[in-house]
Amino acid sequence: MQAFRYALDVTPSQERRLLRHAGAARAAYNWGLAHVRANLAQREAERTYGLPEDALTPATSWSMYALRKEWNKAKHRVAPWWAECSKEAYASGLTQLAAALANWSRSRHGDRAGRRVEFPRFKAKRRAVPSVRFTTGAIRLEDGRHHVTLPVVGTLRTHESTRKLHRRIAAGTGRILSATVRRETGRWFVSFTCEVDRAVRVPARPAAIIGVDLGVKKLAVFSDDRPDVENTRRLKKSARRLRIASRRASRRQGPDRRAGRAPSARWRRADASRARLHRRTAFQRKDAIHKLTTSLAREYGVIVIEDLNVAGMLRNRRLSAALSDAAFGEIRRQLAYKTAWNGGRLIIADRWYPSSKTCSACGVVKPKLPLHIRTFTCDSCGLVLDRDRNAALNLAALAKHVIAGSGPEMENGRGAAVRPGRAGQVAEKRQSRTGRRRIRRESSPDNGRIADIEK
Ligand SMILES: [Zn+2]
């Protein structure tokens, strides 16, 4: 399964049609939610009258099919305009509702990992992201490679060429399962979920190992002679422009719902330009990350990165802006699927593996190495090396360990973690410094290992 996503250049009338479909999806969602809630309330009330369980109004089914059936009975009454939109619009709203209800129910019964899921809420027009999904009907790419056709909505122009997906479909190695259209920061996108037959590939250097140290100052530093990847200057420039644009918007008369004040035309303009800049900055960042991960996955047989606790680090406010910019989590996600595509292997070192504090020449671990010290100096063998480079070398050395089979490993982001000898001690030290409760909260996605450390 692979998604192909294209920005759309829509005309005003096409945009109205898309918004109408997204609104229809939302209407069906809200109607279904009201229907389910009314049924729950009815049964609850009947219970308070002392009715036995089997005499209650029957519970409505929460399945997508049942909801659709109910909707088709009710639509003439609640949405007399239903024929204006594709039936897929209503189906997509009800599918979302069925998923939301199932998530809530599974979370309540402890069958779902992660944070507790709230009972679904109504979607407000001003808050919901306009989105609609098509799974059947006329979904196709046009031959000119610059247009896509969707049911009822019609043919829309894509901003870029659809060449890659078009070729796959023509060659029979790709099949479109669904198309989702959504508006993000003022721009429409279509995303095709496709089934793809992927050719078996081998990296250019199957035996080569590379350690990658991800950082804030430099996006990536490598264990071999590959040049460092800087956080691009373009990105820094965009960030400055973004600050200016935000300031400009905040000086204008913005909307205030409590006071019932509509935004001024000048604020609208400033806000639109801020959104445009945001989008542009995000795309530049994405582009840089994709280029990095693609080139690594195509070349190396084994890539080693660190398991950075991104959620925990983002709470450190001084680091957070720079970190979310670098998007470590995204780099890891991309490396995981791209190494799988290219026949390589991704190894993720344990979060507590002291890659920065270990000497890459003699293996002695320093007790401490504050972030501002950029050079690693070894007291026992005299090695002097750039801090990040030293860390990258340690990560690469870890791969040799794992491949030789002397340690458990963690591949493609899931499973047990790599932790050779001394790492456990370091974890304990860190715990006593920051306090137990804090560690537990920051690392909550990883209960197994934390319990381990607390022992
Ligand atoms: Zn040393």
Residues whose N, C-alpha, C, O or C-beta is under 5 A from the ligand:
A	BS01	ZN	C359 A361 C362 G363 C378 S380 C381 G382 L383
